[in-house]
Amino acid sequence: MNRALEPLAVSAAEAAALLGVSRSTWYDWHDAGKTPRGLKIGGRRLWDYAELQRWVSAGAPPRVKWAAIRGARK
């Protein structure tokens, strides 16, 4: 994806498409604590695009482990 056109945040459907899974699978993973938490904006949950890239690069760890990894980077 062209960096100038990268979105800041993506919907569940877009996050799922980026990972090659269905929206329902994405929500199953999310409900099970396997994805980053995401941001609640105006009643919608969106995921930071750059964070999703870092999460996948880190091996897509469960949310608790990902939060620890993120905390260590700050």
PQR file with spaces between the fields and no chain letter, atoms N, CA, C, O and H, PARSE charges and radii, in Angstrom:
ATOM       1  N    MET     1       0.846   -1.175    0.000 -0.4000 1.5000
ATOM       2  CA   MET     1       0.000    0.000    0.000 -0.0000 2.0000
ATOM       3  C    MET     1       0.890    1.235    0.000  0.5500 1.7000
ATOM       4  O    MET     1       1.889    1.277    0.718 -0.5500 1.4000
ATOM       5  N    ASN     2       0.543    2.226   -0.785 -0.4000 1.5000
ATOM       6  CA   ASN     2       1.281    3.478   -0.841 -0.0000 2.0000
ATOM       7  C    ASN     2       1.188    4.169    0.515  0.5500 1.7000
ATOM       8  O    ASN     2       0.089    4.420    1.009 -0.5500 1.4000
ATOM       9  H    ASN     2      -0.268    2.192   -1.368  0.4000 1.0000
ATOM      10  N    ARG     3       2.332    4.477    1.116 -0.4000 1.5000
ATOM      11  CA   ARG     3       2.348    5.062    2.452 -0.0000 2.0000
ATOM      12  C    ARG     3       1.533    6.343    2.531  0.5500 1.7000
ATOM      13  O    ARG     3       0.926    6.610    3.569 -0.5500 1.4000
ATOM      14  H    ARG     3       3.225    4.273    0.714  0.4000 1.0000
ATOM      15  N    ALA     4       1.498    7.130    1.494 -0.4000 1.5000
ATOM      16  CA   ALA     4       0.733    8.372    1.514 -0.0000 2.0000
ATOM      17  C    ALA     4      -0.764    8.105    1.582  0.5500 1.7000
ATOM      18  O    ALA     4      -1.531    8.978    1.988 -0.5500 1.4000
ATOM      19  H    ALA     4       1.991    6.914    0.652  0.4000 1.0000
ATOM      20  N    LEU     5      -1.184    6.915    1.192 -0.4000 1.5000
ATOM      21  CA   LEU     5      -2.603    6.585    1.179 -0.0000 2.0000
ATOM      22  C    LEU     5      -3.008    5.613    2.290  0.5500 1.7000
ATOM      23  O    LEU     5      -4.151    5.159    2.310 -0.5500 1.4000
ATOM      24  H    LEU     5      -0.561    6.205    0.863  0.4000 1.0000
ATOM      25  N    GLU     6      -2.107    5.285    3.207 -0.4000 1.5000
ATOM      26  CA   GLU     6      -2.450    4.371    4.287 -0.0000 2.0000
ATOM      27  C    GLU     6      -3.499    5.003    5.194  0.5500 1.7000
ATOM      28  O    GLU     6      -3.394    6.177    5.549 -0.5500 1.4000
ATOM      29  H    GLU     6      -1.178    5.654    3.190  0.4000 1.0000
ATOM      30  N    PRO     7      -4.509    4.223    5.566 -0.5600 1.5000
ATOM      31  CA   PRO     7      -5.516    4.752    6.492  0.2800 2.0000
ATOM      32  C    PRO     7      -4.934    4.844    7.897  0.5500 1.7000
ATOM      33  O    PRO     7      -3.998    4.119    8.234 -0.5500 1.4000
ATOM      34  N    LEU     8      -5.483    5.729    8.708 -0.4000 1.5000
ATOM      35  CA   LEU     8      -5.071    5.810   10.105 -0.0000 2.0000
ATOM      36  C    LEU     8      -5.702    4.693   10.916  0.5500 1.7000
ATOM      37  O    LEU     8      -5.075    4.143   11.822 -0.5500 1.4000
ATOM      38  H    LEU     8      -6.243    6.318    8.434  0.4000 1.0000
ATOM      39  N    ALA     9      -6.950    4.356   10.589 -0.4000 1.5000
ATOM      40  CA   ALA     9      -7.666    3.302   11.311 -0.0000 2.0000
ATOM      41  C    ALA     9      -8.557    2.555   10.336  0.5500 1.7000
ATOM      42  O    ALA     9      -8.988    3.102    9.321 -0.5500 1.4000
ATOM      43  H    ALA     9      -7.460    4.803    9.854  0.4000 1.0000
ATOM      44  N    VAL    10      -8.828    1.293   10.658 -0.4000 1.5000
ATOM      45  CA   VAL    10      -9.650    0.455    9.783 -0.0000 2.0000
ATOM      46  C    VAL    10     -10.772   -0.193   10.593  0.5500 1.7000
ATOM      47  O    VAL    10     -10.657   -0.378   11.805 -0.5500 1.4000
ATOM      48  H    VAL    10      -8.478    0.848   11.482  0.4000 1.0000
ATOM      49  N    SER    11     -11.840   -0.526    9.909 -0.4000 1.5000
ATOM      50  CA   SER    11     -12.975   -1.212   10.525 -0.0000 2.0000
ATOM      51  C    SER    11     -12.647   -2.693   10.709  0.5500 1.7000
ATOM      52  O    SER    11     -11.610   -3.173   10.252 -0.5500 1.4000
ATOM      53  H    SER    11     -11.933   -0.375    8.925  0.4000 1.0000
ATOM      54  N    ALA    12     -13.538   -3.401   11.377 -0.4000 1.5000
ATOM      55  CA   ALA    12     -13.360   -4.849   11.550 -0.0000 2.0000
ATOM      56  C    ALA    12     -13.319   -5.547   10.197  0.5500 1.7000
ATOM      57  O    ALA    12     -12.505   -6.444    9.980 -0.5500 1.4000
ATOM      58  H    ALA    12     -14.381   -3.011   11.748  0.4000 1.0000
ATOM      59  N    ALA    13     -14.197   -5.135    9.291 -0.4000 1.5000
ATOM      60  CA   ALA    13     -14.226   -5.752    7.962 -0.0000 2.0000
ATOM      61  C    ALA    13     -12.912   -5.515    7.226  0.5500 1.7000
ATOM      62  O    ALA    13     -12.399   -6.415    6.560 -0.5500 1.4000
ATOM      63  H    ALA    13     -14.859   -4.407    9.468  0.4000 1.0000
ATOM      64  N    GLU    14     -12.366   -4.304    7.346 -0.4000 1.5000
ATOM      65  CA   GLU    14     -11.104   -3.987    6.682 -0.0000 2.0000
ATOM      66  C    GLU    14      -9.935   -4.718    7.339  0.5500 1.7000
ATOM      67  O    GLU    14      -9.042   -5.209    6.648 -0.5500 1.4000
ATOM      68  H    GLU    14     -12.783   -3.573    7.888  0.4000 1.0000
ATOM      69  N    ALA    15      -9.937   -4.792    8.673 -0.4000 1.5000
ATOM      70  CA   ALA    15      -8.881   -5.527    9.383 -0.0000 2.0000
ATOM      71  C    ALA    15      -8.918   -6.996    8.980  0.5500 1.7000
ATOM      72  O    ALA    15      -7.879   -7.608    8.731 -0.5500 1.4000
ATOM      73  H    ALA    15     -10.662   -4.393    9.235  0.4000 1.0000
ATOM      74  N    ALA    16     -10.120   -7.555    8.919 -0.4000 1.5000
ATOM      75  CA   ALA    16     -10.264   -8.960    8.514 -0.0000 2.0000
ATOM      76  C    ALA    16      -9.737   -9.176    7.104  0.5500 1.7000
ATOM      77  O    ALA    16      -9.018  -10.141    6.845 -0.5500 1.4000
ATOM      78  H    ALA    16     -10.964   -7.058    9.121  0.4000 1.0000
ATOM      79  N    ALA    17     -10.098   -8.275    6.191 -0.4000 1.5000
ATOM      80  CA   ALA    17      -9.650   -8.400    4.805 -0.0000 2.0000
ATOM      81  C    ALA    17      -8.124   -8.320    4.715  0.5500 1.7000
ATOM      82  O    ALA    17      -7.509   -9.054    3.941 -0.5500 1.4000
ATOM      83  H    ALA    17     -10.682   -7.491    6.402  0.4000 1.0000
ATOM      84  N    LEU    18      -7.515   -7.437    5.498 -0.4000 1.5000
ATOM      85  CA   LEU    18      -6.062   -7.325    5.497 -0.0000 2.0000
ATOM      86  C    LEU    18      -5.401   -8.630    5.919  0.5500 1.7000
ATOM      87  O    LEU    18      -4.311   -8.964    5.453 -0.5500 1.4000
ATOM      88  H    LEU    18      -8.014   -6.840    6.127  0.4000 1.0000
ATOM      89  N    LEU    19      -6.070   -9.367    6.808 -0.4000 1.5000
ATOM      90  CA   LEU    19      -5.525  -10.639    7.299 -0.0000 2.0000
ATOM      91  C    LEU    19      -6.022  -11.848    6.533  0.5500 1.7000
ATOM      92  O    LEU    19      -5.586  -12.972    6.782 -0.5500 1.4000
ATOM      93  H    LEU    19      -6.955   -9.096    7.187  0.4000 1.0000
ATOM      94  N    GLY    20      -6.941  -11.617    5.594 -0.4000 1.5000
ATOM      95  CA   GLY    20      -7.434  -12.713    4.770 -0.0000 2.0000
ATOM      96  C    GLY    20      -8.419  -13.623    5.485  0.5500 1.7000
ATOM      97  O    GLY    20      -8.516  -14.809    5.169 -0.5500 1.4000
ATOM      98  H    GLY    20      -7.296  -10.704    5.391  0.4000 1.0000
ATOM      99  N    VAL    21      -9.155  -13.067    6.453 -0.4000 1.5000
ATOM     100  CA   VAL    21     -10.167  -13.840    7.167 -0.0000 2.0000
ATOM     101  C    VAL    21     -11.509  -13.116    7.054  0.5500 1.7000
ATOM     102  O    VAL    21     -11.573  -11.972    6.604 -0.5500 1.4000
ATOM     103  H    VAL    21      -9.076  -12.104    6.710  0.4000 1.0000
ATOM     104  N    SER    22     -12.564  -13.790    7.465 -0.4000 1.5000
ATOM     105  CA   SER    22     -13.889  -13.172    7.419 -0.0000 2.0000
ATOM     106  C    SER    22     -14.062  -12.202    8.585  0.5500 1.7000
ATOM     107  O    SER    22     -13.333  -12.263    9.575 -0.5500 1.4000
ATOM     108  H    SER    22     -12.511  -14.719    7.831  0.4000 1.0000
ATOM     109  N    ARG    23     -15.033  -11.315    8.451 -0.4000 1.5000
ATOM     110  CA   ARG    23     -15.362  -10.364    9.510 -0.0000 2.0000
ATOM     111  C    ARG    23     -15.777  -11.117   10.777  0.5500 1.7000
ATOM     112  O    ARG    23     -15.403  -10.724   11.881 -0.5500 1.4000
ATOM     113  H    ARG    23     -15.625  -11.266    7.647  0.4000 1.0000
ATOM     114  N    SER    24     -16.544  -12.194   10.623 -0.4000 1.5000
ATOM     115  CA   SER    24     -16.984  -12.946   11.799 -0.0000 2.0000
ATOM     116  C    SER    24     -15.796  -13.622   12.486  0.5500 1.7000
ATOM     117  O    SER    24     -15.764  -13.706   13.713 -0.5500 1.4000
ATOM     118  H    SER    24     -16.848  -12.514    9.726  0.4000 1.0000
ATOM     119  N    THR    25     -14.823  -14.103   11.717 -0.4000 1.5000
ATOM     120  CA   THR    25     -13.617  -14.673   12.317 -0.0000 2.0000
ATOM     121  C    THR    25     -12.850  -13.602   13.080  0.5500 1.7000
ATOM     122  O    THR    25     -12.365  -13.845   14.184 -0.5500 1.4000
ATOM     123  H    THR    25     -14.848  -14.034   10.720  0.4000 1.0000
ATOM     124  N    TRP    26     -12.742  -12.408   12.483 -0.4000 1.5000
ATOM     125  CA   TRP    26     -12.064  -11.302   13.166 -0.0000 2.0000
ATOM     126  C    TRP    26     -12.731  -11.020   14.501  0.5500 1.7000
ATOM     127  O    TRP    26     -12.051  -10.874   15.517 -0.5500 1.4000
ATOM     128  H    TRP    26     -13.137  -12.211   11.586  0.4000 1.0000
ATOM     129  N    TYR    27     -14.070  -10.943   14.509 -0.4000 1.5000
ATOM     130  CA   TYR    27     -14.778  -10.676   15.767 -0.0000 2.0000
ATOM     131  C    TYR    27     -14.656  -11.845   16.737  0.5500 1.7000
ATOM     132  O    TYR    27     -14.605  -11.623   17.947 -0.5500 1.4000
ATOM     133  H    TYR    27     -14.623  -11.062   13.684  0.4000 1.0000
ATOM     134  N    ASP    28     -14.607  -13.065   16.254 -0.4000 1.5000
ATOM     135  CA   ASP    28     -14.365  -14.216   17.145 -0.0000 2.0000
ATOM     136  C    ASP    28     -13.002  -14.067   17.815  0.5500 1.7000
ATOM     137  O    ASP    28     -12.872  -14.268   19.023 -0.5500 1.4000
ATOM     138  H    ASP    28     -14.648  -13.245   15.271  0.4000 1.0000
ATOM     139  N    TRP    29     -11.988  -13.716   17.027 -0.4000 1.5000
ATOM     140  CA   TRP    29     -10.655  -13.505   17.576 -0.0000 2.0000
ATOM     141  C    TRP    29     -10.658  -12.362   18.586  0.5500 1.7000
ATOM     142  O    TRP    29     -10.069  -12.460   19.662 -0.5500 1.4000
ATOM     143  H    TRP    29     -12.093  -13.553   16.046  0.4000 1.0000
ATOM     144  N    HIS    30     -11.338  -11.267   18.211 -0.4000 1.5000
ATOM     145  CA   HIS    30     -11.396  -10.098   19.090 -0.0000 2.0000
ATOM     146  C    HIS    30     -12.064  -10.453   20.416  0.5500 1.7000
ATOM     147  O    HIS    30     -11.546  -10.117   21.481 -0.5500 1.4000
ATOM     148  H    HIS    30     -11.816  -11.187   17.337  0.4000 1.0000
ATOM     149  N    ASP    31     -13.206  -11.129   20.355 -0.4000 1.5000
ATOM     150  CA   ASP    31     -13.936  -11.517   21.566 -0.0000 2.0000
ATOM     151  C    ASP    31     -13.122  -12.474   22.434  0.5500 1.7000
ATOM     152  O    ASP    31     -13.280  -12.493   23.655 -0.5500 1.4000
ATOM     153  H    ASP    31     -13.626  -11.402   19.490  0.4000 1.0000
ATOM     154  N    ALA    32     -12.255  -13.265   21.810 -0.4000 1.5000
ATOM     155  CA   ALA    32     -11.408  -14.217   22.537 -0.0000 2.0000
ATOM     156  C    ALA    32     -10.103  -13.571   23.034  0.5500 1.7000
ATOM     157  O    ALA    32      -9.280  -14.242   23.656 -0.5500 1.4000
ATOM     158  H    ALA    32     -12.126  -13.249   20.819  0.4000 1.0000
ATOM     159  N    GLY    33      -9.914  -12.274   22.761 -0.4000 1.5000
ATOM     160  CA   GLY    33      -8.706  -11.590   23.226 -0.0000 2.0000
ATOM     161  C    GLY    33      -7.480  -11.870   22.395  0.5500 1.7000
ATOM     162  O    GLY    33      -6.356  -11.783   22.892 -0.5500 1.4000
ATOM     163  H    GLY    33     -10.583  -11.729   22.256  0.4000 1.0000
ATOM     164  N    LYS    34      -7.681  -12.207   21.128 -0.4000 1.5000
ATOM     165  CA   LYS    34      -6.548  -12.546   20.260 -0.0000 2.0000
ATOM     166  C    LYS    34      -6.088  -11.403   19.364  0.5500 1.7000
ATOM     167  O    LYS    34      -5.105  -11.554   18.639 -0.5500 1.4000
ATOM     168  H    LYS    34      -8.593  -12.277   20.725  0.4000 1.0000
ATOM     169  N    THR    35      -6.777  -10.265   19.397 -0.4000 1.5000
ATOM     170  CA   THR    35      -6.417   -9.123   18.554 -0.0000 2.0000
ATOM     171  C    THR    35      -6.140   -7.910   19.433  0.5500 1.7000
ATOM     172  O    THR    35      -6.504   -7.902   20.609 -0.5500 1.4000
ATOM     173  H    THR    35      -7.575  -10.143   19.987  0.4000 1.0000
ATOM     174  N    PRO    36      -5.503   -6.892   18.879 -0.5600 1.5000
ATOM     175  CA   PRO    36      -5.396   -5.644   19.631  0.2800 2.0000
ATOM     176  C    PRO    36      -6.802   -5.137   19.992  0.5500 1.7000
ATOM     177  O    PRO    36      -7.776   -5.444   19.304 -0.5500 1.4000
ATOM     178  N    ARG    37      -6.891   -4.373   21.057 -0.4000 1.5000
ATOM     179  CA   ARG    37      -8.178   -3.902   21.550 -0.0000 2.0000
ATOM     180  C    ARG    37      -8.908   -3.003   20.560  0.5500 1.7000
ATOM     181  O    ARG    37     -10.126   -3.115   20.417 -0.5500 1.4000
ATOM     182  H    ARG    37      -6.100   -4.123   21.616  0.4000 1.0000
ATOM     183  N    GLY    38      -8.214   -2.140   19.892 -0.4000 1.5000
ATOM     184  CA   GLY    38      -8.866   -1.203   18.981 -0.0000 2.0000
ATOM     185  C    GLY    38      -9.322    0.040   19.727  0.5500 1.7000
ATOM     186  O    GLY    38      -9.184    0.143   20.946 -0.5500 1.4000
ATOM     187  H    GLY    38      -7.225   -2.048   20.008  0.4000 1.0000
ATOM     188  N    LEU    39      -9.863    0.970   18.975 -0.4000 1.5000
ATOM     189  CA   LEU    39     -10.307    2.254   19.523 -0.0000 2.0000
ATOM     190  C    LEU    39     -11.808    2.384   19.349  0.5500 1.7000
ATOM     191  O    LEU    39     -12.342    2.029   18.298 -0.5500 1.4000
ATOM     192  H    LEU    39      -9.975    0.887   17.985  0.4000 1.0000
ATOM     193  N    LYS    40     -12.488    2.881   20.349 -0.4000 1.5000
ATOM     194  CA   LYS    40     -13.924    3.130   20.234 -0.0000 2.0000
ATOM     195  C    LYS    40     -14.080    4.597   19.851  0.5500 1.7000
ATOM     196  O    LYS    40     -13.748    5.490   20.631 -0.5500 1.4000
ATOM     197  H    LYS    40     -12.055    3.170   21.203  0.4000 1.0000
ATOM     198  N    ILE    41     -14.583    4.837   18.649 -0.4000 1.5000
ATOM     199  CA   ILE    41     -14.750    6.207   18.149 -0.0000 2.0000
ATOM     200  C    ILE    41     -16.179    6.352   17.653  0.5500 1.7000
ATOM     201  O    ILE    41     -16.575    5.712   16.679 -0.5500 1.4000
ATOM     202  H    ILE    41     -14.852    4.112   18.015  0.4000 1.0000
ATOM     203  N    GLY    42     -16.950    7.196   18.327 -0.4000 1.5000
ATOM     204  CA   GLY    42     -18.320    7.466   17.892 -0.0000 2.0000
ATOM     205  C    GLY    42     -19.193    6.231   17.763  0.5500 1.7000
ATOM     206  O    GLY    42     -19.981    6.127   16.823 -0.5500 1.4000
ATOM     207  H    GLY    42     -16.628    7.716   19.118  0.4000 1.0000
ATOM     208  N    GLY    43     -19.068    5.305   18.682 -0.4000 1.5000
ATOM     209  CA   GLY    43     -19.880    4.104   18.632 -0.0000 2.0000
ATOM     210  C    GLY    43     -19.323    3.002   17.741  0.5500 1.7000
ATOM     211  O    GLY    43     -19.873    1.902   17.702 -0.5500 1.4000
ATOM     212  H    GLY    43     -18.428    5.390   19.446  0.4000 1.0000
ATOM     213  N    ARG    44     -18.251    3.281   17.035 -0.4000 1.5000
ATOM     214  CA   ARG    44     -17.606    2.274   16.182 -0.0000 2.0000
ATOM     215  C    ARG    44     -16.294    1.854   16.806  0.5500 1.7000
ATOM     216  O    ARG    44     -15.638    2.644   17.486 -0.5500 1.4000
ATOM     217  H    ARG    44     -17.804    4.175   17.067  0.4000 1.0000
ATOM     218  N    ARG    45     -15.916    0.624   16.578 -0.4000 1.5000
ATOM     219  CA   ARG    45     -14.594    0.167   16.989 -0.0000 2.0000
ATOM     220  C    ARG    45     -13.729    0.123   15.738  0.5500 1.7000
ATOM     221  O    ARG    45     -14.080   -0.501   14.737 -0.5500 1.4000
ATOM     222  H    ARG    45     -16.449   -0.018   16.026  0.4000 1.0000
ATOM     223  N    LEU    46     -12.594    0.798   15.822 -0.4000 1.5000
ATOM     224  CA   LEU    46     -11.638    0.855   14.714 -0.0000 2.0000
ATOM     225  C    LEU    46     -10.275    0.417   15.228  0.5500 1.7000
ATOM     226  O    LEU    46      -9.983    0.527   16.419 -0.5500 1.4000
ATOM     227  H    LEU    46     -12.308    1.305   16.635  0.4000 1.0000
ATOM     228  N    TRP    47      -9.451   -0.076   14.324 -0.4000 1.5000
ATOM     229  CA   TRP    47      -8.113   -0.531   14.681 -0.0000 2.0000
ATOM     230  C    TRP    47      -7.089    0.328   13.971  0.5500 1.7000
ATOM     231  O    TRP    47      -7.204    0.604   12.777 -0.5500 1.4000
ATOM     232  H    TRP    47      -9.689   -0.165   13.357  0.4000 1.0000
ATOM     233  N    ASP    48      -6.084    0.746   14.725 -0.4000 1.5000
ATOM     234  CA   ASP    48      -4.980    1.538   14.192 -0.0000 2.0000
ATOM     235  C    ASP    48      -4.241    0.686   13.160  0.5500 1.7000
ATOM     236  O    ASP    48      -3.751   -0.400   13.472 -0.5500 1.4000
ATOM     237  H    ASP    48      -5.991    0.521   15.695  0.4000 1.0000
ATOM     238  N    TYR    49      -4.168    1.185   11.948 -0.4000 1.5000
ATOM     239  CA   TYR    49      -3.561    0.433   10.837 -0.0000 2.0000
ATOM     240  C    TYR    49      -2.099    0.096   11.127  0.5500 1.7000
ATOM     241  O    TYR    49      -1.674   -1.044   10.941 -0.5500 1.4000
ATOM     242  H    TYR    49      -4.566    2.067   11.695  0.4000 1.0000
ATOM     243  N    ALA    50      -1.337    1.080   11.580 -0.4000 1.5000
ATOM     244  CA   ALA    50       0.084    0.853   11.860 -0.0000 2.0000
ATOM     245  C    ALA    50       0.256   -0.153   13.001  0.5500 1.7000
ATOM     246  O    ALA    50       1.180   -0.966   12.975 -0.5500 1.4000
ATOM     247  H    ALA    50      -1.682    2.006   11.731  0.4000 1.0000
ATOM     248  N    GLU    51      -0.629   -0.099   14.000 -0.4000 1.5000
ATOM     249  CA   GLU    51      -0.539   -1.065   15.094 -0.0000 2.0000
ATOM     250  C    GLU    51      -0.807   -2.482   14.594  0.5500 1.7000
ATOM     251  O    GLU    51      -0.142   -3.428   15.016 -0.5500 1.4000
ATOM     252  H    GLU    51      -1.379    0.561   14.020  0.4000 1.0000
ATOM     253  N    LEU    52      -1.780   -2.628   13.695 -0.4000 1.5000
ATOM     254  CA   LEU    52      -2.055   -3.953   13.133 -0.0000 2.0000
ATOM     255  C    LEU    52      -0.824   -4.496   12.406  0.5500 1.7000
ATOM     256  O    LEU    52      -0.510   -5.682   12.506 -0.5500 1.4000
ATOM     257  H    LEU    52      -2.320   -1.859   13.352  0.4000 1.0000
ATOM     258  N    GLN    53      -0.134   -3.626   11.677 -0.4000 1.5000
ATOM     259  CA   GLN    53       1.081   -4.059   10.989 -0.0000 2.0000
ATOM     260  C    GLN    53       2.140   -4.527   11.991  0.5500 1.7000
ATOM     261  O    GLN    53       2.775   -5.563   11.792 -0.5500 1.4000
ATOM     262  H    GLN    53      -0.389   -2.662   11.596  0.4000 1.0000
ATOM     263  N    ARG    54       2.324   -3.759   13.066 -0.4000 1.5000
ATOM     264  CA   ARG    54       3.305   -4.139   14.095 -0.0000 2.0000
ATOM     265  C    ARG    54       2.887   -5.430   14.795  0.5500 1.7000
ATOM     266  O    ARG    54       3.726   -6.283   15.084 -0.5500 1.4000
ATOM     267  H    ARG    54       1.808   -2.918   13.228  0.4000 1.0000
ATOM     268  N    TRP    55       1.583   -5.572   15.066 -0.4000 1.5000
ATOM     269  CA   TRP    55       1.050   -6.771   15.725 -0.0000 2.0000
ATOM     270  C    TRP    55       1.323   -8.023   14.886  0.5500 1.7000
ATOM     271  O    TRP    55       1.762   -9.046   15.411 -0.5500 1.4000
ATOM     272  H    TRP    55       0.902   -4.879   14.831  0.4000 1.0000
ATOM     273  N    VAL    56       1.061   -7.931   13.579 -0.4000 1.5000
ATOM     274  CA   VAL    56       1.318   -9.073   12.700 -0.0000 2.0000
ATOM     275  C    VAL    56       2.818   -9.353   12.631  0.5500 1.7000
ATOM     276  O    VAL    56       3.234  -10.511   12.671 -0.5500 1.4000
ATOM     277  H    VAL    56       0.705   -7.100   13.153  0.4000 1.0000
ATOM     278  N    SER    57       3.627   -8.310   12.527 -0.4000 1.5000
ATOM     279  CA   SER    57       5.088   -8.496   12.478 -0.0000 2.0000
ATOM     280  C    SER    57       5.623   -9.160   13.742  0.5500 1.7000
ATOM     281  O    SER    57       6.640   -9.852   13.706 -0.5500 1.4000
ATOM     282  H    SER    57       3.289   -7.369   12.494  0.4000 1.0000
ATOM     283  N    ALA    58       4.927   -8.943   14.864 -0.4000 1.5000
ATOM     284  CA   ALA    58       5.329   -9.550   16.139 -0.0000 2.0000
ATOM     285  C    ALA    58       4.798  -10.969   16.291  0.5500 1.7000
ATOM     286  O    ALA    58       5.010  -11.605   17.323 -0.5500 1.4000
ATOM     287  H    ALA    58       4.101   -8.381   14.894  0.4000 1.0000
ATOM     288  N    GLY    59       4.111  -11.466   15.272 -0.4000 1.5000
ATOM     289  CA   GLY    59       3.595  -12.830   15.327 -0.0000 2.0000
ATOM     290  C    GLY    59       2.154  -12.921   15.785  0.5500 1.7000
ATOM     291  O    GLY    59       1.685  -14.007   16.122 -0.5500 1.4000
ATOM     292  H    GLY    59       3.939  -10.949   14.433  0.4000 1.0000
ATOM     293  N    ALA    60       1.431  -11.788   15.807 -0.4000 1.5000
ATOM     294  CA   ALA    60       0.020  -11.728   16.205 -0.0000 2.0000
ATOM     295  C    ALA    60      -0.221  -12.342   17.584  0.5500 1.7000
ATOM     296  O    ALA    60      -1.042  -13.248   17.726 -0.5500 1.4000
ATOM     297  H    ALA    60       1.813  -10.905   15.533  0.4000 1.0000
ATOM     298  N    PRO    61       0.493  -11.851   18.602 -0.5600 1.5000
ATOM     299  CA   PRO    61       0.308  -12.410   19.944  0.2800 2.0000
ATOM     300  C    PRO    61      -1.064  -12.052   20.525  0.5500 1.7000
ATOM     301  O    PRO    61      -1.701  -11.103   20.068 -0.5500 1.4000
ATOM     302  N    PRO    62      -1.515  -12.802   21.518 -0.5600 1.5000
ATOM     303  CA   PRO    62      -2.784  -12.478   22.181  0.2800 2.0000
ATOM     304  C    PRO    62      -2.743  -11.058   22.762  0.5500 1.7000
ATOM     305  O    PRO    62      -1.667  -10.512   23.006 -0.5500 1.4000
ATOM     306  N    ARG    63      -3.909  -10.476   22.976 -0.4000 1.5000
ATOM     307  CA   ARG    63      -4.038   -9.083   23.418 -0.0000 2.0000
ATOM     308  C    ARG    63      -3.213   -8.775   24.665  0.5500 1.7000
ATOM     309  O    ARG    63      -2.539   -7.745   24.710 -0.5500 1.4000
ATOM     310  H    ARG    63      -4.783  -10.920   22.778  0.4000 1.0000
ATOM     311  N    VAL    64      -3.249   -9.636   25.672 -0.4000 1.5000
ATOM     312  CA   VAL    64      -2.511   -9.371   26.913 -0.0000 2.0000
ATOM     313  C    VAL    64      -1.012   -9.311   26.649  0.5500 1.7000
ATOM     314  O    VAL    64      -0.323   -8.418   27.143 -0.5500 1.4000
ATOM     315  H    VAL    64      -3.796  -10.472   25.635  0.4000 1.0000
ATOM     316  N    LYS    65      -0.516  -10.254   25.877 -0.4000 1.5000
ATOM     317  CA   LYS    65       0.917  -10.261   25.547 -0.0000 2.0000
ATOM     318  C    LYS    65       1.258   -9.052   24.674  0.5500 1.7000
ATOM     319  O    LYS    65       2.305   -8.430   24.855 -0.5500 1.4000
ATOM     320  H    LYS    65      -1.075  -10.979   25.476  0.4000 1.0000
ATOM     321  N    TRP    66       0.374   -8.719   23.724 -0.4000 1.5000
ATOM     322  CA   TRP    66       0.610   -7.568   22.862 -0.0000 2.0000
ATOM     323  C    TRP    66       0.668   -6.282   23.681  0.5500 1.7000
ATOM     324  O    TRP    66       1.510   -5.423   23.420 -0.5500 1.4000
ATOM     325  H    TRP    66      -0.476   -9.224   23.577  0.4000 1.0000
ATOM     326  N    ALA    67      -0.211   -6.140   24.663 -0.4000 1.5000
ATOM     327  CA   ALA    67      -0.204   -4.953   25.517 -0.0000 2.0000
ATOM     328  C    ALA    67       1.129   -4.851   26.272  0.5500 1.7000
ATOM     329  O    ALA    67       1.665   -3.756   26.439 -0.5500 1.4000
ATOM     330  H    ALA    67      -0.895   -6.838   24.875  0.4000 1.0000
ATOM     331  N    ALA    68       1.656   -5.980   26.721 -0.4000 1.5000
ATOM     332  CA   ALA    68       2.946   -5.979   27.405 -0.0000 2.0000
ATOM     333  C    ALA    68       4.077   -5.588   26.456  0.5500 1.7000
ATOM     334  O    ALA    68       4.973   -4.828   26.822 -0.5500 1.4000
ATOM     335  H    ALA    68       1.220   -6.870   26.585  0.4000 1.0000
ATOM     336  N    ILE    69       4.026   -6.108   25.254 -0.4000 1.5000
ATOM     337  CA   ILE    69       5.039   -5.770   24.247 -0.0000 2.0000
ATOM     338  C    ILE    69       4.986   -4.278   23.933  0.5500 1.7000
ATOM     339  O    ILE    69       6.017   -3.606   23.888 -0.5500 1.4000
ATOM     340  H    ILE    69       3.298   -6.726   24.956  0.4000 1.0000
ATOM     341  N    ARG    70       3.778   -3.769   23.719 -0.4000 1.5000
ATOM     342  CA   ARG    70       3.616   -2.330   23.426 -0.0000 2.0000
ATOM     343  C    ARG    70       4.116   -1.476   24.588  0.5500 1.7000
ATOM     344  O    ARG    70       4.769   -0.452   24.380 -0.5500 1.4000
ATOM     345  H    ARG    70       2.941   -4.314   23.756  0.4000 1.0000
ATOM     346  N    GLY    71       3.806   -1.903   25.811 -0.4000 1.5000
ATOM     347  CA   GLY    71       4.234   -1.146   26.990 -0.0000 2.0000
ATOM     348  C    GLY    71       5.742   -1.097   27.116  0.5500 1.7000
ATOM     349  O    GLY    71       6.300   -0.092   27.557 -0.5500 1.4000
ATOM     350  H    GLY    71       3.277   -2.734   25.980  0.4000 1.0000
ATOM     351  N    ALA    72       6.399   -2.164   26.735 -0.4000 1.5000
ATOM     352  CA   ALA    72       7.863   -2.230   26.806 -0.0000 2.0000
ATOM     353  C    ALA    72       8.504   -1.317   25.776  0.5500 1.7000
ATOM     354  O    ALA    72       9.632   -0.866   25.974 -0.5500 1.4000
ATOM     355  H    ALA    72       5.946   -2.981   26.377  0.4000 1.0000
ATOM     356  N    ARG    73       7.816   -1.037   24.690 -0.4000 1.5000
ATOM     357  CA   ARG    73       8.375   -0.189   23.623 -0.0000 2.0000
ATOM     358  C    ARG    73       8.289    1.283   23.951  0.5500 1.7000
ATOM     359  O    ARG    73       9.018    2.085   23.367 -0.5500 1.4000
ATOM     360  H    ARG    73       6.900   -1.403   24.529  0.4000 1.0000
ATOM     361  N    LYS    74       7.416    1.661   24.873 -0.4000 1.5000
ATOM     362  CA   LYS    74       7.204    3.086   25.156 -0.0000 2.0000
ATOM     363  C    LYS    74       8.257    3.640   26.072  0.5500 1.7000
ATOM     364  O    LYS    74       8.222    4.824   26.407 -0.5500 1.4000
ATOM     365  H    LYS    74       6.824    1.010   25.347  0.4000 1.0000
